[in-house]
Amino acid sequence: MIVSPEVVVQPLAAVIDFPFSGGYVWSITYVSLYVSLIAVTLSTLFGVPVAIGMAFSEFPGRQFVKSVINTGMGFPSVVVGLAVLFLVSNQGPLGSMNLVFTREAMIISQFVLATPPITAISLASISGVSDRVRDAAHVLGGTRLDVALVVLKEARYGIATAILAGFGRAISEVGSVLIVGGNITGADGISKTRTLTTAIQLEARQGQYETAMILGAILLVLVLVINAIVIRFGDQGVGR
Amino acid sequence: MGVQRRRFLAGLGAGATAITAGCLQFGGDTDGPAVAGETLTLTTTTSTYDTGLLDEIHPDFEGMYGVSVDAVAQGTGAALESARNGDSDVVMVHARGLEDDFMRNGYGVNRRDLMFNDFVIVGPEGDPAGIQGMGSATEALTAIAEAGVTFVSRGDNSGTHTKELNLWEAAEGEPGGDWYQETGSGMGEALNIANQQGAYTLSDRGTFLSRRSDSDLVILVQGPIKDGAEILANPYGVIAVNPAIHDNANYDLAMAYIGWLTSPGVQDAISNYKRNGEQLFYPEAISENPNFQQYVPEGWNSDSSE
């Protein structure tokens, strides 16, 4: 039932070629994907191990860390953007790296935004694996590592959901990337730090609601395609 | 010695140009001007950016120096704040009072008058407050306030918002009450909101003209371009960030940019830029009569003890 991406994108391309010049839409889509995918990859590499560590260990303050992570899920992106701006601004601690108004700064803020949902949902799904599974693995003579691997295998859908949630937050986010990225397009119409969401914001600011809606549709299709790919990937994992 | 060096550089530049002909920004060290390959960060206002003027004229500058210009559209207040933090190299804004503060505090140097257009008061065709054709913008605002008809304010510390507040101050009226709505949005959005509600608002002429086709709002009080009130003038200035305060500011390129913007060719290009057949900006940088006030905060003179 999954519609092939070409079928969806092709007629859209015919429509969007009208209000926008050639490479513009592709370049903002590319920047959206580039920033979000790198940020989510980094968040996953950081958040999932943290979730695993927390799920398989007990330490004082564990509950506190958990509530900090859960709070992070609801953190307003504009505030994250401001905090990252202070960090990367030329007056800030990372000022010498000249990161303000770059994709790297956008990746930092997306990382901050995507890590809490990825960590929290991974932790919940790992913790949610039935104790009977753990006990069974243990009884069958598994070492601690074996038990952990079994639990992780059981929790993989939950972790995939966590990554998708993080990706969803990153790619649909507008407040922080606008502040730290600056929504820049070169004079040739090729995006430097403009994403689909900040382009939508720009069109809306100018009152061009129709073109904003077209870009919104592209964003929606993009998220659908990514979700389909990840779910497909997960199913193949089961087949093996 | 200096001449020899220049000749050597010229030869080097010519050779490099021949080798890399057709390549853009390749080998920034030897190709063309010393700034080649660098990036100029310009913070500017939404009203300049949204008209498309910068996209129209910037390729010329980028090609001339082999650089790229990163234009960040913010409100005038935010654009100056970015420059204050050293996050941009040059600012192009339209709120003289804020520009003067910026210069007095040492953050900006070498201000130039760039261009101007004007503000207009727009509203529904029915004109419930009866301000049509008023010669005075402040009287018009007073009439709107007395009639209690909805007025949409940008409310975003932009140049337009600053101008609006100055007008209220001049009208000796406190904007307030149910009829006064701060939207915190850009000019296009504010015009849409005003259109939806049959409200009045203050708009720069450029944005209003470019949005006119899908709006029922009409110009009720003209600015100086159409012989209206002088107080509605909307001058744009360009200021380099002071490299003594922010040593990372790309001062060379900022000054090249200001020089280029205020050159006859680009001033012509600004005056020729049209949208929907209407001229949006009027160049102001070139004049036979020197206007020394453009370089310093308004009212500054060398006798004052600053």
Chai-1 contact restraints between the chains, C-beta under 6 A:
chainA,res_idxA,chainB,res_idxB,connection_type,confidence,min_distance_angstrom,max_distance_angstrom,comment,restraint_id
A,S89,B,N85,contact,1.0,0.0,6.0,A-B,restraint_1
A,S89,B,D87,contact,1.0,0.0,6.0,A-B,restraint_2
A,N90,B,G86,contact,1.0,0.0,6.0,A-B,restraint_3
A,N90,B,D87,contact,1.0,0.0,6.0,A-B,restraint_4
A,N90,B,N248,contact,1.0,0.0,6.0,A-B,restraint_5
A,Q91,B,N85,contact,1.0,0.0,6.0,A-B,restraint_6
A,V100,B,D87,contact,1.0,0.0,6.0,A-B,restraint_7
A,G182,B,V72,contact,1.0,0.0,6.0,A-B,restraint_8
A,I184,B,D70,contact,1.0,0.0,6.0,A-B,restraint_9
A,G186,B,S68,contact,1.0,0.0,6.0,A-B,restraint_10
A,A187,B,D55,contact,1.0,0.0,6.0,A-B,restraint_11
A,A187,B,H58,contact,1.0,0.0,6.0,A-B,restraint_12
A,A187,B,P59,contact,1.0,0.0,6.0,A-B,restraint_13
A,A187,B,E62,contact,1.0,0.0,6.0,A-B,restraint_14
A,R205,B,G186,contact,1.0,0.0,6.0,A-B,restraint_15
A,R205,B,G188,contact,1.0,0.0,6.0,A-B,restraint_16
A,R205,B,E189,contact,1.0,0.0,6.0,A-B,restraint_17
A,Q206,B,D50,contact,1.0,0.0,6.0,A-B,restraint_18
A,Q206,B,G188,contact,1.0,0.0,6.0,A-B,restraint_19
A,G207,B,G188,contact,1.0,0.0,6.0,A-B,restraint_20
A,G207,B,E189,contact,1.0,0.0,6.0,A-B,restraint_21
A,G207,B,N192,contact,1.0,0.0,6.0,A-B,restraint_22
A,G207,B,R211,contact,1.0,0.0,6.0,A-B,restraint_23
